[in-house]
Amino acid sequence: MSVLLYIIPLALFLGLFWLAGFIWSLKTGQYEDLEGAARRIFLDEDDH
């Protein structure tokens, strides 16, 4: 039962850490151009 005293706060901290990272990624525009990365695969930019 004393293990719950460590696991519950740890789970809450990790959840808040994930949420902060997700909000940060939304604010910095990580999800703005989802199709651009898929189309860049097909571009032939050979610099050799």
Biopython code that builds the backbone (N, CA, C, O; Angstrom):
import numpy as np
from Bio.PDB.StructureBuilder import StructureBuilder

atoms = [
    (1, "MET", "N", (0.819, -1.191, 0.000)),
    (1, "MET", "CA", (0.000, 0.000, 0.000)),
    (1, "MET", "C", (0.870, 1.266, 0.000)),
    (1, "MET", "O", (0.469, 2.296, -0.542)),
    (2, "SER", "N", (2.043, 1.186, 0.600)),
    (2, "SER", "CA", (2.908, 2.366, 0.634)),
    (2, "SER", "C", (3.504, 2.658, -0.746)),
    (2, "SER", "O", (3.985, 3.763, -0.998)),
    (3, "VAL", "N", (3.471, 1.659, -1.641)),
    (3, "VAL", "CA", (3.977, 1.869, -2.999)),
    (3, "VAL", "C", (3.098, 2.885, -3.724)),
    (3, "VAL", "O", (3.591, 3.639, -4.563)),
    (4, "LEU", "N", (1.814, 2.912, -3.413)),
    (4, "LEU", "CA", (0.908, 3.868, -4.051)),
    (4, "LEU", "C", (1.284, 5.316, -3.735)),
    (4, "LEU", "O", (1.010, 6.223, -4.521)),
    (5, "LEU", "N", (1.905, 5.517, -2.594)),
    (5, "LEU", "CA", (2.334, 6.875, -2.245)),
    (5, "LEU", "C", (3.424, 7.391, -3.183)),
    (5, "LEU", "O", (3.619, 8.600, -3.308)),
    (6, "TYR", "N", (4.125, 6.484, -3.833)),
    (6, "TYR", "CA", (5.153, 6.875, -4.795)),
    (6, "TYR", "C", (4.641, 6.829, -6.229)),
    (6, "TYR", "O", (4.984, 7.686, -7.043)),
    (7, "ILE", "N", (3.830, 5.840, -6.533)),
    (7, "ILE", "CA", (3.407, 5.631, -7.919)),
    (7, "ILE", "C", (2.379, 6.674, -8.372)),
    (7, "ILE", "O", (2.460, 7.160, -9.500)),
    (8, "ILE", "N", (1.438, 7.016, -7.532)),
    (8, "ILE", "CA", (0.394, 7.976, -7.937)),
    (8, "ILE", "C", (0.982, 9.362, -8.222)),
    (8, "ILE", "O", (0.672, 9.931, -9.268)),
    (9, "PRO", "N", (1.814, 9.932, -7.346)),
    (9, "PRO", "CA", (2.416, 11.234, -7.706)),
    (9, "PRO", "C", (3.324, 11.152, -8.928)),
    (9, "PRO", "O", (3.389, 12.092, -9.721)),
    (10, "LEU", "N", (4.025, 10.030, -9.082)),
    (10, "LEU", "CA", (4.873, 9.867, -10.259)),
    (10, "LEU", "C", (4.032, 9.841, -11.531)),
    (10, "LEU", "O", (4.402, 10.460, -12.528)),
    (11, "ALA", "N", (2.911, 9.134, -11.508)),
    (11, "ALA", "CA", (2.031, 9.075, -12.675)),
    (11, "ALA", "C", (1.439, 10.451, -12.969)),
    (11, "ALA", "O", (1.325, 10.833, -14.134)),
    (12, "LEU", "N", (1.065, 11.195, -11.945)),
    (12, "LEU", "CA", (0.546, 12.547, -12.157)),
    (12, "LEU", "C", (1.608, 13.467, -12.736)),
    (12, "LEU", "O", (1.325, 14.267, -13.627)),
    (13, "PHE", "N", (2.828, 13.353, -12.230)),
    (13, "PHE", "CA", (3.919, 14.180, -12.742)),
    (13, "PHE", "C", (4.204, 13.857, -14.206)),
    (13, "PHE", "O", (4.378, 14.766, -15.019)),
    (14, "LEU", "N", (4.254, 12.567, -14.549)),
    (14, "LEU", "CA", (4.517, 12.190, -15.940)),
    (14, "LEU", "C", (3.388, 12.625, -16.861)),
    (14, "LEU", "O", (3.632, 13.020, -18.002)),
    (15, "GLY", "N", (2.162, 12.556, -16.376)),
    (15, "GLY", "CA", (1.030, 13.018, -17.173)),
    (15, "GLY", "C", (1.082, 14.513, -17.419)),
    (15, "GLY", "O", (0.807, 14.973, -18.527)),
    (16, "LEU", "N", (1.429, 15.270, -16.399)),
    (16, "LEU", "CA", (1.561, 16.727, -16.564)),
    (16, "LEU", "C", (2.738, 17.073, -17.463)),
    (16, "LEU", "O", (2.668, 18.021, -18.245)),
    (17, "PHE", "N", (3.817, 16.309, -17.356)),
    (17, "PHE", "CA", (4.984, 16.527, -18.210)),
    (17, "PHE", "C", (4.620, 16.285, -19.676)),
    (17, "PHE", "O", (5.000, 17.067, -20.547)),
    (18, "TRP", "N", (3.881, 15.199, -19.951)),
    (18, "TRP", "CA", (3.436, 14.913, -21.308)),
    (18, "TRP", "C", (2.503, 16.004, -21.817)),
    (18, "TRP", "O", (2.622, 16.438, -22.963)),
    (19, "LEU", "N", (1.583, 16.448, -20.978)),
    (19, "LEU", "CA", (0.628, 17.481, -21.375)),
    (19, "LEU", "C", (1.347, 18.789, -21.693)),
    (19, "LEU", "O", (1.005, 19.463, -22.664)),
    (20, "ALA", "N", (2.332, 19.149, -20.887)),
    (20, "ALA", "CA", (3.104, 20.364, -21.153)),
    (20, "ALA", "C", (3.859, 20.248, -22.479)),
    (20, "ALA", "O", (3.925, 21.211, -23.243)),
    (21, "GLY", "N", (4.421, 19.083, -22.750)),
    (21, "GLY", "CA", (5.118, 18.879, -24.022)),
    (21, "GLY", "C", (4.178, 18.936, -25.210)),
    (21, "GLY", "O", (4.534, 19.467, -26.262)),
    (22, "PHE", "N", (2.989, 18.398, -25.051)),
    (22, "PHE", "CA", (2.012, 18.430, -26.130)),
    (22, "PHE", "C", (1.543, 19.854, -26.395)),
    (22, "PHE", "O", (1.427, 20.258, -27.552)),
    (23, "ILE", "N", (1.277, 20.607, -25.360)),
    (23, "ILE", "CA", (0.851, 22.008, -25.531)),
    (23, "ILE", "C", (1.975, 22.816, -26.169)),
    (23, "ILE", "O", (1.721, 23.662, -27.027)),
    (24, "TRP", "N", (3.216, 22.562, -25.757)),
    (24, "TRP", "CA", (4.354, 23.251, -26.357)),
    (24, "TRP", "C", (4.446, 22.931, -27.848)),
    (24, "TRP", "O", (4.705, 23.821, -28.659)),
    (25, "SER", "N", (4.236, 21.667, -28.210)),
    (25, "SER", "CA", (4.331, 21.309, -29.619)),
    (25, "SER", "C", (3.210, 21.937, -30.433)),
    (25, "SER", "O", (3.412, 22.262, -31.604)),
    (26, "LEU", "N", (2.044, 22.115, -29.848)),
    (26, "LEU", "CA", (0.968, 22.805, -30.552)),
    (26, "LEU", "C", (1.291, 24.278, -30.760)),
    (26, "LEU", "O", (1.025, 24.829, -31.829)),
    (27, "LYS", "N", (1.860, 24.914, -29.751)),
    (27, "LYS", "CA", (2.162, 26.344, -29.849)),
    (27, "LYS", "C", (3.316, 26.638, -30.797)),
    (27, "LYS", "O", (3.377, 27.725, -31.371)),
    (28, "THR", "N", (4.229, 25.691, -30.970)),
    (28, "THR", "CA", (5.358, 25.938, -31.859)),
    (28, "THR", "C", (5.077, 25.506, -33.291)),
    (28, "THR", "O", (5.956, 25.606, -34.147)),
    (29, "GLY", "N", (3.866, 25.028, -33.567)),
    (29, "GLY", "CA", (3.477, 24.726, -34.936)),
    (29, "GLY", "C", (3.953, 23.391, -35.458)),
    (29, "GLY", "O", (4.154, 23.250, -36.664)),
    (30, "GLN", "N", (4.140, 22.412, -34.606)),
    (30, "GLN", "CA", (4.614, 21.106, -35.049)),
    (30, "GLN", "C", (3.591, 20.375, -35.907)),
    (30, "GLN", "O", (3.969, 19.520, -36.708)),
    (31, "TYR", "N", (2.325, 20.682, -35.763)),
    (31, "TYR", "CA", (1.274, 19.969, -36.475)),
    (31, "TYR", "C", (0.635, 20.820, -37.569)),
    (31, "TYR", "O", (-0.473, 20.512, -38.009)),
    (32, "GLU", "N", (1.292, 21.865, -38.010)),
    (32, "GLU", "CA", (0.708, 22.763, -38.993)),
    (32, "GLU", "C", (0.696, 22.165, -40.402)),
    (32, "GLU", "O", (-0.313, 22.262, -41.100)),
    (33, "ASP", "N", (1.780, 21.560, -40.822)),
    (33, "ASP", "CA", (1.901, 21.080, -42.200)),
    (33, "ASP", "C", (2.080, 19.571, -42.211)),
    (33, "ASP", "O", (3.203, 19.077, -42.314)),
    (34, "LEU", "N", (0.990, 18.844, -42.107)),
    (34, "LEU", "CA", (1.080, 17.386, -42.058)),
    (34, "LEU", "C", (1.309, 16.770, -43.435)),
    (34, "LEU", "O", (1.919, 15.706, -43.535)),
    (35, "GLU", "N", (0.836, 17.413, -44.489)),
    (35, "GLU", "CA", (0.994, 16.855, -45.827)),
    (35, "GLU", "C", (2.334, 17.221, -46.453)),
    (35, "GLU", "O", (2.795, 16.521, -47.356)),
    (36, "GLY", "N", (2.959, 18.278, -46.007)),
    (36, "GLY", "CA", (4.227, 18.709, -46.589)),
    (36, "GLY", "C", (5.328, 17.686, -46.418)),
    (36, "GLY", "O", (6.098, 17.442, -47.347)),
    (37, "ALA", "N", (5.415, 17.084, -45.246)),
    (37, "ALA", "CA", (6.454, 16.080, -45.008)),
    (37, "ALA", "C", (6.237, 14.847, -45.875)),
    (37, "ALA", "O", (7.196, 14.241, -46.351)),
    (38, "ALA", "N", (4.993, 14.482, -46.075)),
    (38, "ALA", "CA", (4.698, 13.317, -46.914)),
    (38, "ALA", "C", (5.048, 13.599, -48.372)),
    (38, "ALA", "O", (5.479, 12.693, -49.085)),
    (39, "ARG", "N", (4.875, 14.809, -48.814)),
    (39, "ARG", "CA", (5.177, 15.143, -50.219)),
    (39, "ARG", "C", (6.662, 15.365, -50.447)),
    (39, "ARG", "O", (7.148, 15.163, -51.560)),
    (40, "ARG", "N", (7.394, 15.776, -49.419)),
    (40, "ARG", "CA", (8.832, 16.000, -49.577)),
    (40, "ARG", "C", (9.588, 14.706, -49.834)),
    (40, "ARG", "O", (10.709, 14.738, -50.342)),
    (41, "ILE", "N", (8.999, 13.579, -49.495)),
    (41, "ILE", "CA", (9.645, 12.298, -49.758)),
    (41, "ILE", "C", (9.831, 12.094, -51.255)),
    (41, "ILE", "O", (10.827, 11.519, -51.694)),
    (42, "PHE", "N", (8.873, 12.564, -52.027)),
    (42, "PHE", "CA", (8.875, 12.322, -53.466)),
    (42, "PHE", "C", (9.687, 13.347, -54.250)),
    (42, "PHE", "O", (9.883, 13.173, -55.453)),
    (43, "LEU", "N", (10.158, 14.398, -53.612)),
    (43, "LEU", "CA", (10.973, 15.402, -54.301)),
    (43, "LEU", "C", (12.388, 14.854, -54.492)),
    (43, "LEU", "O", (12.966, 14.255, -53.585)),
    (44, "ASP", "N", (12.910, 15.064, -55.648)),
    (44, "ASP", "CA", (14.264, 14.580, -55.950)),
    (44, "ASP", "C", (15.224, 15.751, -55.825)),
    (44, "ASP", "O", (15.354, 16.552, -56.751)),
    (45, "GLU", "N", (15.883, 15.853, -54.712)),
    (45, "GLU", "CA", (16.857, 16.918, -54.476)),
    (45, "GLU", "C", (18.231, 16.290, -54.296)),
    (45, "GLU", "O", (18.751, 16.210, -53.183)),
    (46, "ASP", "N", (18.799, 15.856, -55.382)),
    (46, "ASP", "CA", (20.093, 15.212, -55.332)),
    (46, "ASP", "C", (21.185, 16.274, -55.405)),
    (46, "ASP", "O", (21.322, 16.946, -56.427)),
    (47, "ASP", "N", (21.948, 16.432, -54.356)),
    (47, "ASP", "CA", (23.002, 17.455, -54.294)),
    (47, "ASP", "C", (24.372, 16.927, -54.698)),
    (47, "ASP", "O", (25.365, 17.638, -54.538)),
    (48, "HIS", "N", (24.458, 15.721, -55.211)),
    (48, "HIS", "CA", (25.765, 15.128, -55.524)),
    (48, "HIS", "C", (26.283, 15.658, -56.818)),
    (48, "HIS", "O", (27.371, 15.276, -57.250)),
]
sb = StructureBuilder()
sb.init_structure("model")
sb.init_model(0)
sb.init_chain("A")
sb.init_seg("    ")
for serial, (resi, resn, name, xyz) in enumerate(atoms, 1):
    if name == "N":
        sb.init_residue(resn, " ", resi, " ")
    sb.init_atom(name, np.array(xyz, "f"), 0.0, 1.0, " ", f" {name:<3s}", serial, name[0])
structure = sb.get_structure()
